[in-house]
């Protein structure tokens, strides 16, 4: 990774938080395209009050994709579904101290993956 990445991007790439599989997830969202090379899968455990108790991710992509996934999960853990829905890719970028312009799409994928998982949870809840 020789681009101009911040120390926080590098830290979240080399030591990502919340990476892995969440066996008891009740909300799952996956976005991206194998054709472009970046795929993000978010798994969440949301309690009956709509609070995100746990969140994990699996990302296939570049270092910026892994870093944005890591930071985004940290930003929504413990938040309500409504609070997490308000997370924007710009907030993820700001939390990382910036991203090169060619990597902004990674933060968009993180936002979209979170929203896809929250939509999944709401659909399951409505179906009950």
C-alpha positions as CSV (number, residue, x, y, z in Angstrom):
1,X,0.0,0.0,0.0
2,X,2.1,2.8,-1.2
3,X,-0.7,5.5,-1.7
4,X,-1.0,8.3,0.8
5,X,-2.8,6.5,3.5
6,X,-3.2,7.9,7.0
7,X,-1.9,6.1,10.0
8,X,-5.4,5.3,11.0
9,X,-6.1,3.6,7.6
10,X,-2.9,1.6,7.9
11,X,-3.8,0.6,11.5
12,X,-7.3,-0.6,10.5
13,X,-5.9,-2.4,7.5
14,X,-3.1,-4.3,9.4
15,X,-5.2,-4.8,12.5
16,X,-8.8,-4.8,11.5
17,X,-11.4,-4.9,14.2
18,X,-14.6,-7.1,14.0
19,X,-13.4,-9.2,11.1
20,X,-14.8,-12.7,10.7
21,X,-18.1,-14.6,10.7
22,X,-20.9,-13.9,13.2
23,X,-22.7,-17.2,13.6
24,X,-25.8,-15.8,15.4
25,X,-26.3,-12.9,13.0
26,X,-29.9,-11.8,12.5
27,X,-28.9,-9.2,9.9
28,X,-26.7,-9.8,6.9
29,X,-25.9,-7.5,4.0
30,X,-23.5,-8.0,1.1
31,X,-22.6,-5.5,-1.5
32,X,-20.0,-5.1,-4.2
33,X,-19.1,-6.9,-7.4
34,X,-16.7,-9.7,-8.1
35,X,-16.1,-7.9,-11.5
36,X,-14.7,-4.8,-9.8
37,X,-13.0,-6.7,-7.1
38,X,-14.4,-5.3,-3.9
39,X,-17.0,-7.3,-1.9
40,X,-18.2,-6.5,1.6
41,X,-20.4,-8.6,3.8
42,X,-21.7,-7.2,7.1
43,X,-23.2,-9.5,9.8
44,X,-25.0,-8.0,12.8
45,X,-26.7,-9.3,16.0
46,X,-29.4,-6.8,16.7
47,X,-31.5,-7.1,19.9
48,X,-35.2,-6.7,20.3
49,X,-34.8,-3.0,21.1
50,X,-33.0,-2.4,17.9
51,X,-29.5,-2.1,19.4
52,X,-26.6,-3.5,17.4
53,X,-25.0,-5.8,20.0
54,X,-22.3,-7.2,17.7
55,X,-21.1,-6.7,14.2
56,X,-18.6,-8.5,12.0
57,X,-17.4,-8.2,8.5
58,X,-15.8,-10.1,5.7
59,X,-14.3,-8.0,3.0
60,X,-12.6,-9.1,-0.2
61,X,-10.7,-6.1,-1.5
62,X,-7.9,-3.7,-1.1
63,X,-6.5,-2.3,2.1
64,X,-8.8,0.7,2.0
65,X,-11.8,-1.6,1.7
66,X,-10.7,-3.5,4.8
67,X,-9.9,-0.3,6.7
68,X,-13.3,1.3,6.0
69,X,-15.1,-2.0,7.0
70,X,-13.2,-2.1,10.3
71,X,-13.9,1.6,11.2
72,X,-17.5,1.5,10.1
73,X,-18.2,-1.5,12.3
74,X,-16.6,0.2,15.3
75,X,-18.8,3.3,14.6
76,X,-22.1,1.4,14.7
77,X,-21.5,-1.2,17.4
78,X,-23.7,-0.3,20.4
79,X,-25.8,2.1,18.3
80,X,-29.5,1.7,17.5
81,X,-30.6,0.7,14.0
82,X,-31.9,4.3,13.5
83,X,-28.5,5.8,14.5
84,X,-26.6,3.3,12.3
85,X,-28.8,4.2,9.3
86,X,-27.5,7.7,9.5
87,X,-23.9,6.7,9.1
88,X,-22.4,8.2,5.9
89,X,-19.4,7.3,3.9
90,X,-18.1,10.8,4.6
91,X,-18.2,10.1,8.3
92,X,-16.2,6.9,7.7
93,X,-13.6,8.9,5.7
94,X,-13.4,11.5,8.4
95,X,-12.9,8.9,11.1
96,X,-10.0,7.5,9.0
97,X,-8.5,10.9,8.6
98,X,-9.1,10.8,4.8
99,X,-8.8,8.5,1.9
100,X,-7.2,9.0,-1.5
101,X,-9.9,10.0,-4.0
102,X,-9.5,6.8,-6.0
103,X,-10.5,4.9,-2.8
104,X,-13.6,6.8,-1.8
105,X,-15.7,4.0,-3.3
106,X,-14.5,1.8,-0.5
107,X,-16.2,4.0,2.1
108,X,-19.4,4.0,0.0
109,X,-19.4,0.2,0.0
110,X,-19.0,0.2,3.8
111,X,-22.1,2.5,4.1
112,X,-24.1,0.4,1.6
113,X,-23.2,-2.9,3.3
114,X,-24.4,-1.6,6.7
115,X,-27.6,-0.3,5.2
116,X,-28.1,-3.7,3.4
117,X,-27.8,-5.5,6.7
118,X,-30.2,-3.1,8.4
119,X,-32.7,-3.5,5.6
120,X,-32.4,-7.3,6.0
121,X,-33.1,-7.1,9.7
122,X,-36.1,-4.8,9.1
123,X,-37.5,-7.2,6.5
124,X,-37.1,-10.2,8.8
125,X,-38.7,-8.2,11.7
126,X,-41.7,-7.2,9.5
127,X,-42.2,-10.8,8.3
128,X,-42.7,-12.0,11.9
